[in-house]
């Protein structure tokens, strides 16, 4: 158990709070499932959680003053390095046009019924250790692996539509199934998460965070399948729903969506979110670029189109500028390694290394996931041989770190150039010569001669 639980138990023993505090949500659920406990604790009380927060704050192990939300009767603080949320048992009522509920103090039973799923309503007495199953279904659903809402599911989802995404995440995380009525409500209420309407009910940030939690799970492809099947994907990611049923050429055994699911399933568990998003979106450009002629099915320029669509989705979900730029760049470059051929020259390999830069290994990982989802007999690039070829070329010098042999001020003095665009063009010309192998990276003498020739040709009207 987290140390914070012991701290709260010791501080409240012998006070009016003794026998009125209950662990709820993740701690009793995960303990009963035999899973490691997270470093956050939720405690509900039928007394006043704000008074409890002040009592705990007086402990030397309290790391800051409690953050209180009087309207909801809740408080947050950190004890012994663990986030603790204290909740006064309450009931909530939502108006049809508002996300802000009216709140009143209520019984523990009412508090359990306002929660998202029965498996998250289980309570454990902090002092006595007794388990309360106030809905009468929590323990059974936990044993049988069922995701079920405490109340009629449409009511639970109307109060907070994000719970539909949470149902998918919990089902995938624990390997559970979603109870039929709950699933049916998700299929009928998915528009409550619509981000394309004029006034979304749920913020893009909340949808993004919940979606990303599912994408980070080891069995993320199952989560994506469930989101697609119940319609939730259409609410915020039509770029993905467009992939369903889009057939591909003879070297693919799946349509675009099934191929994407297989690629996501191949992503290593320790892969970061941006790379997972890039794998998910790597073929987003295929549906709008699909064409057919006598030679078969084609997706011309789909990486470029896909990068644009990926950026549109990530901006809709309010991803950071950094993550958006990284994912779109990876989507735009995801075919670079697959286009490599054994007969490429060293200069072509150097350009590949330079163009992909620090993301070279990431693109190898994405390509491996992509190729694993294709027909086993497809004529794909031998990634191991390509890696060996790159290592051999980089043994001479690493093209990713190639710069101009002459600095900008040296070129200005040599060519009589003022600061500006022409200095950059001269440096770019010298870099191209290095990549071609006709100029060594440290050959400043050869670089001076080449720069003079370039300037003369440039002044003569040859802008190449």
LOSE-554754 format. One record per residue (C-alpha): residue number from 1; x negated, z negated, y negated. Coordinates in steps of 0.5 Angstrom, whole numbers, plus 500, padded with zeros to 3 digits. Layout:
! LOSE-554754
 num  px  pz  py
 NUM   X   Z   Y
...
This chain:
! LOSE-554754
 num  px  pz  py
   1 500 500 500
   2 498 501 493
   3 495 495 490
   4 500 495 484
   5 505 493 489
   6 501 487 491
   7 500 486 483
   8 508 486 482
   9 510 482 488
  10 505 476 486
  11 507 476 479
  12 514 476 480
  13 514 471 486
  14 518 465 483
  15 521 468 477
  16 528 471 477
  17 526 478 479
  18 524 475 486
  19 529 479 491
  20 531 483 486
  21 526 488 486
  22 526 494 491
  23 521 500 492
  24 525 507 492
  25 523 514 493
  26 517 516 495
  27 514 510 497
  28 519 507 503
  29 520 515 505
  30 513 516 506
  31 511 510 509
  32 517 511 514
  33 514 518 515
  34 507 515 517
  35 504 519 511
  36 499 517 506
  37 502 513 500
  38 501 517 493
  39 498 513 487
  40 505 512 483
  41 510 507 485
  42 518 507 483
  43 521 500 483
  44 529 499 481
  45 532 493 479
  46 539 490 478
  47 536 486 473
  48 533 489 466
  49 527 493 468
  50 525 493 460
  51 524 485 461
  52 520 486 467
  53 516 491 464
  54 514 486 459
  55 513 480 464
  56 508 485 468
  57 504 487 461
  58 502 480 461
  59 498 481 467
  60 490 482 466
  61 491 488 471
  62 496 492 466
  63 492 497 463
  64 496 499 457
  65 503 497 453
  66 509 499 457
  67 512 506 455
  68 519 504 454
  69 526 508 454
  70 531 503 452
  71 537 509 453
  72 535 510 460
  73 533 502 462
  74 526 505 464
  75 519 503 463
  76 512 506 465
  77 506 502 465
  78 499 503 469
  79 497 497 474
  80 491 496 478
  81 490 504 477
  82 497 506 479
  83 502 509 475
  84 509 504 476
  85 516 506 474
  86 521 501 473
  87 528 503 473
  88 534 499 471
  89 540 501 476
  90 544 505 473
  91 550 511 473
  92 549 517 469
  93 555 522 467
  94 553 529 464
  95 557 533 459
  96 558 540 461
  97 554 543 455
  98 549 538 455
  99 543 536 459
 100 543 529 456
 101 547 524 460
 102 551 518 458
 103 548 512 462
 104 551 505 464
 105 548 499 468
 106 551 499 475
 107 550 497 482
 108 544 499 486
 109 549 503 490
 110 551 507 484
 111 543 508 483
 112 542 511 490
 113 548 516 489
 114 545 519 482
 115 539 521 486
 116 537 527 488
 117 537 527 496
 118 539 522 501
 119 531 521 504
 120 529 519 497
 121 535 514 496
 122 532 509 501
 123 530 502 498
 124 525 497 501
 125 525 490 498
 126 519 488 494
 127 519 481 497
 128 523 481 503
 129 521 488 506
 130 528 489 508
 131 530 497 508
 132 536 499 504
 133 540 505 506
 134 546 505 501
 135 548 512 502
 136 549 510 510
 137 545 517 511
 138 538 516 509
 139 535 514 515
 140 538 518 519
 141 536 524 515
 142 529 522 515
 143 529 521 522
 144 532 528 524
 145 529 532 518
 146 535 534 514
 147 535 535 506
 148 542 533 504
 149 545 531 497
 150 548 524 496
 151 554 526 493
 152 557 533 493
 153 552 538 492
 154 555 542 487
 155 555 535 483
 156 548 533 484
 157 546 540 482
 158 550 540 476
 159 547 534 474
 160 540 537 474
 161 539 544 477
 162 532 543 478
 163 534 539 484
 164 535 546 488
 165 528 547 487
 166 526 540 489
 167 530 541 495
 168 526 547 497
 169 519 543 496
 170 521 537 500
 171 524 542 506
 172 517 545 506
 173 513 539 505
 174 516 535 510
 175 518 541 515
 176 525 539 514
 177 531 543 514
 178 536 544 508
 179 543 541 510
 180 549 547 510
 181 553 545 505
 182 547 543 500
 183 544 550 502
 184 551 553 500
 185 551 550 493
 186 544 552 492
 187 546 559 493
 188 552 559 489
 189 549 555 483
 190 542 559 482
 191 544 561 476
 192 544 554 473
 193 536 556 473
 194 537 562 469
 195 531 563 465
 196 533 570 462
 197 540 568 459
 198 540 566 452
 199 540 559 453
 200 537 556 459
 201 540 550 462
 202 533 547 464
 203 526 548 461
 204 521 554 463
 205 516 548 463
 206 520 544 468
 207 521 550 473
 208 514 552 472
 209 512 545 475
 210 516 545 480
 211 515 552 483
 212 508 551 482
 213 508 545 487
 214 511 549 492
 215 506 554 491
 216 501 549 492
 217 503 547 499
 218 500 549 506
 219 506 553 508
 220 508 556 501
 221 510 562 504
 222 516 559 507
 223 518 556 500
 224 518 563 497
 225 522 565 503
 226 527 560 502
 227 527 561 494
 228 529 568 495
 229 534 567 501
 230 538 562 496
 231 537 567 490
 232 533 562 486
 233 528 567 485
 234 532 571 481
 235 533 566 476
 236 526 566 474
 237 522 571 477
 238 525 578 478
 239 519 581 478
 240 518 578 485
 241 525 580 487
 242 524 587 486
 243 519 587 492
 244 524 586 497
 245 525 592 501
 246 520 596 498
 247 517 600 503
 248 510 602 503
 249 505 607 507
 250 503 608 514
 251 498 603 513
 252 503 597 512
 253 507 594 517
 254 511 590 512
 255 515 592 506
 256 512 589 499
 257 515 583 499
 258 514 581 507
 259 507 583 505
 260 506 579 500
 261 509 573 504
 262 503 574 509
 263 498 575 504
 264 500 568 501
 265 500 565 508
 266 493 567 509
 267 491 563 503
 268 486 557 504
 269 489 551 503
 270 484 549 498
 271 485 555 493
 272 487 553 486
 273 493 555 483
 274 491 561 479
 275 488 564 485
 276 495 563 489
 277 499 566 483
 278 494 572 483
 279 495 573 491
 280 503 572 490
 281 503 577 484
 282 498 582 486
 283 503 588 488
 284 508 586 483
 285 506 593 480
 286 508 597 486
 287 516 597 486
 288 516 600 479
 289 510 605 481
 290 513 607 487
 291 513 615 488
 292 514 620 494
 293 511 627 496
 294 509 631 501
 295 503 627 503
 296 507 620 503
 297 508 614 499
 298 504 612 493
 299 503 607 488
 300 499 610 482
 301 496 605 477
 302 500 599 480
 303 494 594 479
 304 495 596 471
 305 502 595 471
 306 502 589 476
 307 498 586 471
 308 503 587 465
 309 509 584 470
 310 505 578 472
 311 503 577 464
 312 511 577 463
 313 512 572 468
 314 507 567 467
 315 509 567 459
 316 516 566 461
 317 514 560 465
 318 510 558 459
 319 503 558 463
 320 497 557 459
 321 494 562 455
 322 487 561 460
 323 491 561 466
 324 495 567 464
 325 489 571 462
 326 486 569 469
 327 491 571 473
 328 493 578 470
 329 485 580 470
 330 485 578 478
 331 492 582 479
 332 489 588 475
 333 482 588 479
 334 485 586 486
 335 484 593 488
 336 476 594 486
 337 473 591 492
 338 478 595 497
 339 476 602 493
 340 469 601 495
 341 466 606 500
 342 459 605 504
 343 456 611 500
 344 457 608 493
 345 450 609 490
 346 447 602 487
 347 449 604 480
 348 456 604 482
 349 455 597 486
 350 452 594 480
 351 458 596 476
 352 463 593 480
 353 459 587 480
 354 458 587 472
 355 466 589 472
 356 468 583 476
 357 463 578 473
 358 464 571 475
 359 471 573 479
 360 467 577 484
 361 468 572 490
 362 475 570 488
 363 476 578 489
 364 473 578 495
 365 478 572 497
 366 484 576 495
 367 482 582 498
 368 481 578 505
 369 488 575 504
 370 491 582 502
 371 488 586 508
 372 490 581 513
 373 497 583 511
 374 496 590 513
 375 496 594 519
 376 490 592 524
 377 488 599 524
 378 488 601 517
 379 482 604 514
 380 480 598 510
 381 474 596 506
 382 469 592 511
 383 468 586 506
 384 462 583 510
 385 458 590 509
 386 460 590 502
 387 458 583 501
 388 451 584 504
 389 450 591 500
 390 452 587 494
 391 447 581 496
 392 441 587 497
 393 443 590 490
 394 443 583 487
 395 436 582 490
 396 433 587 485
 397 437 583 479
 398 444 581 478
 399 448 586 475
 400 453 581 472
 401 448 578 468
 402 445 584 465
 403 444 585 458
 404 441 589 453
 405 433 589 454
 406 433 589 446
 407 437 584 442
 408 441 586 436
 409 436 585 431
 410 431 589 434
 411 435 595 435
 412 437 594 427
 413 430 594 425
 414 428 600 430
 415 434 605 428
 416 435 602 421
 417 442 600 423
 418 446 595 419
 419 450 590 422
 420 456 593 426
 421 459 597 431
 422 453 602 432
 423 449 596 434
 424 454 594 439
 425 454 601 442
 426 447 602 442
 427 446 595 446
 428 452 598 451
 429 448 605 452
 430 442 601 454
 431 446 596 459
 432 449 603 462
 433 442 605 463
 434 440 599 466
 435 446 599 471
 436 444 606 473
 437 437 604 475
 438 434 609 470
 439 431 603 466
 440 429 596 468
 441 432 590 465
 442 425 588 462
 443 423 594 460
 444 423 594 453
 445 418 599 451
 446 423 604 455
 447 429 601 452
 448 426 603 445
 449 424 610 447
 450 431 611 450
 451 435 607 444
 452 431 612 439
 453 433 618 443
 454 440 615 443
 455 440 615 436
 456 438 622 435
 457 443 625 440
 458 448 620 436
 459 446 623 429
 460 447 630 432
 461 454 629 433
 462 454 628 441
 463 458 621 441
 464 457 620 449
